[in-house]
Amino acid sequence: MQLNSIERLAAFNQGLPVDRPPYMLFHGTFGARLTHQTYQESEATAGNIAAKEIAVYNAFGCDNVSVNLGLNGLGIILGSQMKYPEDASPMLDVPLLSSLDELDKIDLSKVSFEASCLLRKHDLAIQMIQDRLGQEVAVAYELTGPLTSAASLINIETLLRGTRRQPEQVHQLLGLVTQATLRIIDAFALNHQTTFNITDPVSSGALISGKQYREFSQPYTQRIVEHIKQYQRGEVVIHICGDTTKFLTDIASTGVDYISIDQQVDLTTALEIVEELPVGIIGNIDPVKYLLQGDINSIQQQVAQSYEAAKHSSTKYIIGPGCSVPLATPIQNVTAYMEAIMHYGRM
């Protein structure tokens, strides 16, 4: 039995036999290296984005291919100014908002294919990937979670301080960025093959408490997930950086199908916490310690330990890195990761 990625994930999620264990490789940065581009070059055109995604899939056969809105993507669309380091994602330079009292600067009419060259570029990249791989693997548009989207419009310290001092204005801002995200979903869902996932590093346990997550992130994330599911029959994945152990159940309550956990979360604990919930876990090989800096033996050990932990839980589990794979990661280490999955994932 040999399945393509679409068939494999569909069978796996229904508890049916699969030809091999599915696995993830969060590779938007690493893909630039594989195609001999700087990160900024790899994101400069739709063709370059498509080239790196196709190259990674063809080389490693991972079960995730995506185009990323970017952590500061909504800020770019709405008018924040960025710095563009050669081999990293755009960084916020001059935010659109200098305070939470300037929300009237946000113009949601800019969130459309007609107004945004960034959205047009990403839509074209998705179409180009689908033209090559669409019969084999789902192509996802990686959206940005509400707190992270808000942090692309205003200094993050001002935003987080506002959750205590100006909570009403923070809720207004989160409502606006959620509306913007729903507009993006509506636009990209016109292509019925496109799926959606969410990345929200500002909802990290290193930055906010469980109480703040429940008040300022969970309700807006839930609205986004519910909107996605009006269009999408496949699974929705959310990735949040840092230690989210204390609010994993709150993340699950947003309606996502998988939570992608950071390497700071203990995998066994995460699997136990959500075991009775309708959500799976993805993760959480340390991409720096093992994929970037490790050797073949250490990678094999980590993969083996991950599958051993999952073996004792009924929670659906897909192996993946704990965060994005760094650009400088040796290709042989990614190959070792893939080969270890093929070996230990079948045991």
C-alpha positions, -999 to +999 in steps of 0.1 A: +000+000+000+014+034-010-005+066-002+001+102-011+001+128+017-036+137+013-046+101+015-022+093+043-034+121+066-071+114+058-066+077+068-045+085+099-070+110+112-097+083+108-077+057+126-071+037+095-039+019+084-013+041+067+017+032+046+041+051+068+039+075+098+030+111+087+055+137+098+059+175+097+089+196+088+083+233+095+107+244+067+098+278+054+133+291+064+152+259+057+136+257+022+155+288+012+188+270+017+177+240-002+170+263-032+202+283-028+183+315-018+185+339+011+153+339+031+143+373+017+149+361-019+128+330-012+099+352-002+104+379-028+082+364-056+054+338-058+077+317-080+105+317-054+080+307-026+067+279-047+101+267-057+113+262-021+081+244-010+082+221-040+119+214-035+114+205+002+085+182-006+103+165-034+134+160-013+118+148+019+082+139+013+069+157+044+032+159+050+030+197+052+034+223+024+025+258+030+027+295+022+030+318+052+012+351+058+041+358+081+042+369+117+042+406+106+021+400+075-010+418+086+012+447+097+027+449+063-008+449+047-021+476+070+008+499+070+034+491+096+070+496+084+094+467+086+131+459+085+140+430+062+171+411+074+186+389+047+181+355+064+152+361+087+115+371+087+106+408+085+109+426+118+087+454+130+104+488+127+078+515+128+043+501+139+012+516+125-001+524+160+020+542+186-007+537+212-040+519+218-058+552+213-051+552+175-072+523+164-090+545+139-058+542+118-067+506+109-083+505+074-097+470+068-103+478+031-066+472+026-072+435+034-081+423+000-065+409-032-072+442-049-054+463-023-026+440-011+003+429-033+014+406-005-019+387-005-019+385-043+017+371-042+007+344-017-024+334-036-003+330-068+023+310-049-004+286-035-018+282-070+017+274-084+023+248-057-011+233-063-005+230-100+026+209-093+016+190-061-021+196-055-030+160-063-005+147-037-004+171-007-026+197+008-013+233+005-020+254+036-021+291+041-004+297+074-024+325+092-013+345+122-031+343+155-049+373+169-023+384+195+006+380+170-014+399+144-020+427+169+017+428+177+024+435+140+006+468+144+018+481+178+048+476+200+045+443+218+053+458+252+025+484+247+001+456+237+009+433+267+008+462+291-025+472+276-040+438+286-037+451+322-041+489+318-064+493+287-081+459+283-111+474+265-089+489+238-069+457+235-102+438+229-111+464+202-078+459+185-081+421+187-116+424+172-102+444+143-074+420+136-098+391+138-121+407+112-090+412+090-081+375+094-117+365+085-114+386+053-082+368+044-098+334+049-128+344+028-105+355+000-082+325+000-111+300+004-123+309-031-096+284-040-113+253-026-081+233-023-064+257+001-064+247+037-055+269+067-034+267+099-025+292+125+008+304+141+006+325+173+039+329+191+028+360+211+003+336+229+034+319+243+034+309+279+067+329+281+048+361+274+013+357+288-004+339+316-032+313+313-057+339+324-045+363+297-047+336+271-083+328+281-093+364+279-073+379+251-064+350+228-088+320+231-121+338+221-106+354+190-088+322+180-120+303+183-138+327+160-110+322+134-111+284+137-149+284+134-147+305+103-121+283+087-143+253+093-171+268+074-149+262+043-124+235+053-131+198+059-095+190+068-077+195+101-067+229+115-033+230+132-022+258+156+014+263+167+023+284+197+059+289+208+072+284+243+057+265+273+020+263+268+015+234+293-007+253+317-033+263+290-032+234+265-069+226+274-078+262+266-060+260+233-079+228+225-112+245+233-107+268+203-117+239+181-084+232+164-077+196+155-039+196+163-018+216+187+018+219+175+039+222+207+073+238+213+103+218+225+098+235+259+067+214+265+072+179+278+057+156+252+045+130+276+027+156+297+011+172+267-002+139+255-017+131+289-034+165+293-053+163+260-059+126+260-096+129+267-100+159+243-108+158+205-074+172+196-040+157+186-004+167+193+023+176+168+059+180+179+083+185+193+119+177+183+142+207+192+151+222+158+182+240+171+197+215+195+191+185+173+183+193+137+207+223+135+234+213+160+229+176+166+243+146+149+226+116+134+227+096+166+211+123+187+184+129+161+176+091+161+174+091+199+150+120+200+128+105+173+128+072+191+119+088+225+091+108+209+074+077+195+080+058+228+061+086+246+033+085+221+030+047+223+016+050+258-011+075+249-043+073+229-039+109+217-033+112+180+004+121+175+023+134+145+060+140+149+075+173+139+099+200+150+092+221+180+095+252+159+108+264+125+138+245+111+167+270+109+181+280+075+216+267+083+204+232+092+225+205+076+206+187+049+220+154+062+204+160+095+170+165+080+176+133+060+185+116+093+153+129+109+132+116+080+149+082+080+146+078+118+108+085+115+105+058+088+123+033+112+110+042+147+075+053+136+068+018+123+079-001+154 
